[in-house]
Amino acid sequence: MKQKRFFLSESEIPTQWYNIQADMINKPMPLKNPATGEPMKPEDLYPIFAKECCHQELDMEHRWIDIPEKVREMYTYYRSTPLVRAYGLEEALGTPCHIYFKNESVSPVGSHKLNSAIAQAYYCKQEGITNVTTETGAGQWGTALSYAAKAFGLEAAVYQVKISYEQKPYRRNMMQVFGAQVTPSPSMSTRAGKDILTATPNHQGSLGTAISEAVELARTTPNCKYTLGSVMSHVSLHQTIIGLEAEKQFELAGEYPDEVIACFGGGSNFAGISFPFMRHYYDGTHKDTRYIAVEPASCPKLTKGKFMYDNGDEAGYTPLLPMYTLGHKFAPANIHAGGLRFHGAGVIVSQLLKDGLMEAMDVDQIETFQAGMLFAQCEGIVPAPESCHAIAATIRRAKECAEKGEKKVLLFNLTGHGLMDMTAYNQFLSGNLVNYAMSSEEVEENLKKQNML
Ligand SMILES: *Cc1c(COP(=O)(O)O)cnc(C)c1O
């Protein structure tokens, strides 16, 4: 095992986030009001999100956005996260490529999600909000928000997708340890939940159902705002701390990535690690870098979904988003990478994919765990099932380059550790994991069933 790690000193940690919307040539299409179909202004989003986040969401003008001092101070409690040269993995693959990963698993909650949770909790507190709600699938975002809410003295209510609430009790406990109230979704505590449960008793829940419940609670509770862990552009903005740090760390390493690879749920970690490098596409200094988003073959919105306006949730409460989607009533297979089981994609990333500025790849579940095993054995870190998708794609690319004798610098984002996901590894080790790949025909059938085509 041989690694080399690159760190920044406290004063080198970025003081601003990068807003790619200011540089994009084709801006994202507007969000639309689900009731009227009218384009939304920041004020129209106030009932849901903290005001500052609403402005960041639709800001097409300011390239750099100051990180509030208190947020940056909290970043310094776990940042910079290491940029690591994975010599061990390179050797095991016999590749001439240089493989680097950005290790976001070192945050107190074990994933990159904290980067936005801190910012969102901060803006809520600033505005005089007392309560926050959210949804969580695998539990990573719920844990991050619970921790951040506690840090700012906010009360947090988390709707956890029912199947994950039951299958991942330790995740639920972790949110409770940080002081949050956790409810399995769908529940009888909201109108949306009641509707879902009366139409489908025993519904196992999805991110779509949990978002509906959390949004409804925020809208019907005074002094309460909703927070979201991915998809929205302000979340992607907060995550750019990852790529901005990585850029400086690459200077220390004396290299520059040829390919940036990240797993894809709603797009926030992909955005976070990619956009700061992509700004050098816009300023003309690095035109040839490739950006690869990696999704599960069982939830293939980027590779097989359709670009259209769709809701972010089951009940249709969220703004209509112009995005690649499988339809908001799509129920993905129960893969272990719970954080990647979302039907849609962020609007910025969707526009970039449409414009050919990035690529998408899908991988089957078993290949991702094989990749995770190899990575753990070479680098000593058990990766989250979501992160295993980025690792699998990196391994594919490193092998392809080896065959062609190409020496590329590959960077992937290690979004989280898998220490809370050992049930998934146990299933893999006992040979009980299966693939759930969807064909383009199945995706189309499914969209038709939802009356979306
Ligand atoms: C939530 C999550 C993801 C996927 O979400 P994105 O918004 O697409 O980044 C990936 N990895 C981990 C560990 C997560 O918790």
The ligand as an ORCA input file, in Angstrom:
! r2SCAN-3c Opt
* xyz 0 1
  C     -26.119     11.468     -1.475
  C     -24.875     10.797     -1.819
  C     -24.441     10.700     -3.152
  C     -25.226     11.178     -4.328
  O     -25.724     12.454     -4.296
  P     -25.244     13.603     -5.299
  O     -26.095     14.765     -4.969
  O     -25.462     13.118     -6.692
  O     -23.833     13.853     -5.015
  C     -23.218     10.092     -3.390
  N     -22.465      9.586     -2.399
  C     -22.856      9.667     -1.106
  C     -21.972      9.076     -0.059
  C     -24.058     10.273     -0.773
  O     -24.438     10.362      0.501
*
